[in-house]
C-alpha cells in the first residue's frame, strides 16, 4: 500500500488508512470552490453537451480570442490547455536538459514534468520557521547559474502567496538576466490581493503564467486552463499541443466563466471569512496550529506531536477526508492540508477536531 499522490482520491486514502469508505464523505482534501460552479454554467451545460457531436476548432482560435480579450493580451500570447496538468508538462519543455530552481514543498507534478524533460532541478526549501515563504536573496544565489525558476503562487500545499516585494525583485532580476520564470497561478482567483503578473507578461518580461479554471469554478472533470506568455514562448510550445486538445464542452465552459467577476468576489469573501473563523476556533480552543493562508486551503499541525496518521484515521472514522503530506519534502506527514468547505461542513470539521483534542 502507498499514500495517494493527490487529494480527491478517497478510495486510495481509505485503503492506506485501513478504513471502509462511508457514503458521501466530507472531502476536505479537494481544493475546489465549495460553492460549486456558477449558475450560468449549470444552466448551459446540457446544451453544450449536445454540441459534443461536433469537433472543436483544431487551433482553438475562438477560445484564444475570448481569453485574450478578457485579459487584454494578444491572442498569440495564449495557449488553452486540457487542464493545468497539460500546461505544466508543456511548460516543463522550456527547461529540457537545463537547470531550473524549484521552490519546495510544492505541487509534486512540477518535479515529475521537469524530470521527464531531463531538467537539472535545484530545490530551494522553505520551512515552517519562515511561514513557508521564500526570499529573493536566497533564490538569487542559485539562480545566477540556472536557466530559470519555477514557482507556484499562491503555493500548493502551503496556501501561501509570496510577498509582492520579493516577486518584484525576482521579476526584475529575471528580466535583466533573461531567466525564465514559470508561475503556476492555479489558485490566483482566490486571493484578496493577487500579484499582477499579467502586467509584466504584457511588457516583455520572461514570464510564463499557467492558470487553471478548475479550482475557482469547480470543473475538474472538464479539464480547462490556459497559458499566457510572450509570443516567442507560445510559438515554441504550441507545436507540442495536439489539435483539438480542449473539447467543445470545456471550450464553452471556459468562455462562460471568464467574466464571472461577481461570482469570484463572492467566493473570495466567503472563503476569507470561513478560513479566519476556522483558524480562530481551533487556535483558541485546541492544541492545533493553523497556518495563515491566502487561498481556499491551509496547513494544520498539532503542537505536541508531528505524525498525523492517527489524526487522519480519526477524521476518516468521522467521515472526513483530509490531504496527507507524506509526499512533500519539509512536510513529510507532520501536517495535513484542509480545504475550506461550506459552513455546515466547516462546523462539523471544527467540532470533530475539538473532540479529538478532548479525547486524544
Protein Blocks (a to p, Z undefined) as FASTA:
>chain_A
ZZdfbghilklmmmmnopacdehiadfkbccdfkbpafklmmmmmmmmmmmmpccdfklm
mmmmmmmmmnopafklpccdebjklmmmmmmmmmgoiacdddddddfklmmmmmmnopac
ddddddfklnopacfklmmmmmmmpcbdcddddddfklpacdfklmmmmmmmmmmnopac
dddfklmmmpmbdcffklmmmnopacdcdddfklmnopaknopadddddfklmmmmmmmp
cghkbcfklmmmmmmmmmmmmlmmmmmmmmmmmmmmmmmmmmmmmcbdcdddfbfbdcdd
dfkbcbfklmmmmmmmnopacddfklpghklopaccdddddfklmmmmmmmmmmmmmmZZ
